[in-house]
């Protein structure tokens, strides 16, 4: 049931203009509330190398916050 719910949520987010990987990353980030790129990758299976770029896109769309500095922790908005 959880998988079906997430698949439906991914499809709904795609209808709003997100790519599949953006939707998965967004769901993962919201689920974790605050996470590193590694934690998001482990939860979503989105390639870790793409997480950073996707987080930038989500921040531009105002769907995530961003922390700068030493820490690489990304808060959900």
C-alpha positions in Angstrom: 0.0 0.0 0.0 2.8 2.4 0.8 4.4 1.8 -2.6 1.0 2.5 -4.4 0.5 5.7 -2.3 4.0 6.9 -3.2 3.5 6.1 -6.9 0.3 8.0 -6.9 1.9 10.9 -5.2 4.8 10.9 -7.7 2.3 10.9 -10.6 0.4 13.8 -9.0 3.6 15.8 -8.6 4.6 15.0 -12.2 1.2 16.5 -13.2 2.3 19.7 -11.4 5.5 19.9 -13.4 8.1 17.9 -11.5 10.1 15.2 -13.1 10.0 11.7 -11.6 13.4 12.2 -9.8 12.4 15.6 -8.6 9.1 14.2 -7.2 11.0 11.3 -5.5 13.5 13.7 -4.0 10.8 16.0 -2.8 8.9 13.2 -1.2 12.1 11.9 0.4 13.0 15.3 1.7 9.6 15.9 3.2 9.5 12.5 4.7 12.9 13.0 6.4 12.2 16.7 7.1 15.9 17.4 7.0 18.5 15.2 5.3 21.8 14.9 3.6 22.1 14.1 -0.1 23.2 10.6 1.0 20.1 10.1 3.1 17.8 11.2 0.4 19.6 8.9 -2.1 19.3 5.9 0.2 15.5 6.5 0.8 14.6 7.3 -2.9 17.2 5.5 -5.0 17.6 8.7 -7.0 21.3 8.7 -8.2 23.3 10.5 -5.5 25.1 12.5 -8.2 21.8 14.0 -9.3 20.5 14.9 -5.8 22.4 18.1 -5.6 21.2 19.4 -8.9 17.6 18.4 -8.1 17.8 20.1 -4.8 18.8 23.3 -6.6 15.8 23.0 -8.9 13.5 22.4 -6.0 14.9 25.4 -4.2 14.2 27.5 -7.3 10.7 26.2 -7.4 10.5 27.1 -3.6 9.8 23.5 -2.7 12.9 23.1 -0.5 15.2 25.2 1.6 18.9 25.3 1.3 21.6 25.5 3.9 24.9 27.0 3.0 28.2 26.6 4.9 29.9 23.6 6.3 26.9 21.4 6.7 25.3 19.7 3.7 21.9 19.2 5.3 18.9 20.2 3.3 15.7 21.2 5.1 12.2 20.8 3.5 10.3 24.0 3.2 
